[in-house]
Amino acid sequence: MLRTATATLRAPLRSSAAAPLRVRALHSTLPRLTATPPTTDAGAYKNILVSAAGNGVTLITLNRPKALNALNSELFTELNEATAAADEDPSVGAIVITGSEKAFAAGADIKEMRNKEFAEAYKGNFLGHWTKISQIRKPIIAAVSGYALGGGCELAMMCDIILAAPNANFGQPEINLGVIPGAGGSQRLTHALGKSLSMEIVLTGKNVTADDAERHGLISRVVREGDVVEEAIKVGATIAKKGQVAVQAAKEAVNASFELPLAEGLRFERRLFQALFATKDQKEGMGAFAEKRKAKFTNE
């Protein structure tokens, strides 16, 4: 959450923000993806665009450019609906969420919350539905360019993989507004970065560059060549080729590591591993390996 006006953002963008957008062709085994996949739900949403990127990937683009993709309850209601629809679609194996080249999401829409009172926020569980996408079973990849601050940083951290353009900036500057992160920032940031650095970011409101985010483990990597959205779609397409049962089990196992003690986590992982021997995909995958052929998963 933070002001949407650019003038209030403390950390300047890195010089690479002005670099022209370049689109890199995907691996030769995949069909070439266009920079702007056709929108399949045109007119269905006010604040997001939903596209079929091909190869089992759904692309969701935050679409409030005049407000630097500032997040509000209406946008999250739409985002929850779109991700839930993709989660239930058997043809979808992965989801990519992105914003604009200038801003993934430059925080929450302060106009929506500035006049709220405690009773209203508490009784209405304000921001409660902002974290629903963390319950989506299929993998979600955040493709981050520009500002990912406040709620934008929290949204990125709700995703399973974060890829960043060189001009990306992350931060939790809510302290400058007299509040603290309210959609998981203090918790997920600490899991990713540890106590000391997270304290510095949350208490000072400082931003973290893409390079620093990569170095400290907040993101998977910086996409230095080509377009970060195309790279995210490529990663999503790679995941979508795997068996969906195993992919969802793998996501569940990794996420459980944040909640369970090591002994319980190991037991949980082992039970999921053993359970996968009841699936057709396990028989196909191991059979294909033994027979030196490509596996044809049926997601069963």
Stockholm file with secondary structure:
# STOCKHOLM 1.0

chainA/1-300         MLRTATATLRAPLRSSAAAPLRVRALHSTLPRLTATPPTTDAGAYKNILVSAAGNGVTLITLNRPKALNALNSELFTELNEATAAADEDPSVGAIVITGSEKAFAAGADIKEMRNKEFAEAYKGNFLGHWTKISQIRKPIIAAVSGYALGGGCELAMMCDIILAAPNANFGQPEINLGVIPGAGGSQRLTHALGKSLSMEIVLTGKNVTADDAERHGLISRVVREGDVVEEAIKVGATIAKKGQVAVQAAKEAVNASFELPLAEGLRFERRLFQALFATKDQKEGMGAFAEKRKAKFTNE
#=GR chainA/1-300 SS CCCCSGGGCCSCCCGGGGSCCCCCCCCTTSCCCCSSCCBSSTTTCSSEEEEEEETTEEEEEECCGGGTTCBCHHHHHHHHHHHHHHHHCTTCCEEEEECCSSEEECCBCHHHHTTCCHHHHHHTTTTGGGGGGGGCSSCEEEEECBEEETHHHHHHHHSSEEEECTTCEEECGGGGGTCCCCSSHHHHHHHHHCHHHHHHHHHHCCEEEHHHHHHHTSSSEECCSSCHHHHHHHHHHHHHTSCHHHHHHHHHHHHHTTTSCHHHHHHHHHHHHHHGGGSHHHHHHHHHHHTTSCCCCCCC
#=GC SS_cons         CCCCSGGGCCSCCCGGGGSCCCCCCCCTTSCCCCSSCCBSSTTTCSSEEEEEEETTEEEEEECCGGGTTCBCHHHHHHHHHHHHHHHHCTTCCEEEEECCSSEEECCBCHHHHTTCCHHHHHHTTTTGGGGGGGGCSSCEEEEECBEEETHHHHHHHHSSEEEECTTCEEECGGGGGTCCCCSSHHHHHHHHHCHHHHHHHHHHCCEEEHHHHHHHTSSSEECCSSCHHHHHHHHHHHHHTSCHHHHHHHHHHHHHTTTSCHHHHHHHHHHHHHHGGGSHHHHHHHHHHHTTSCCCCCCC
//
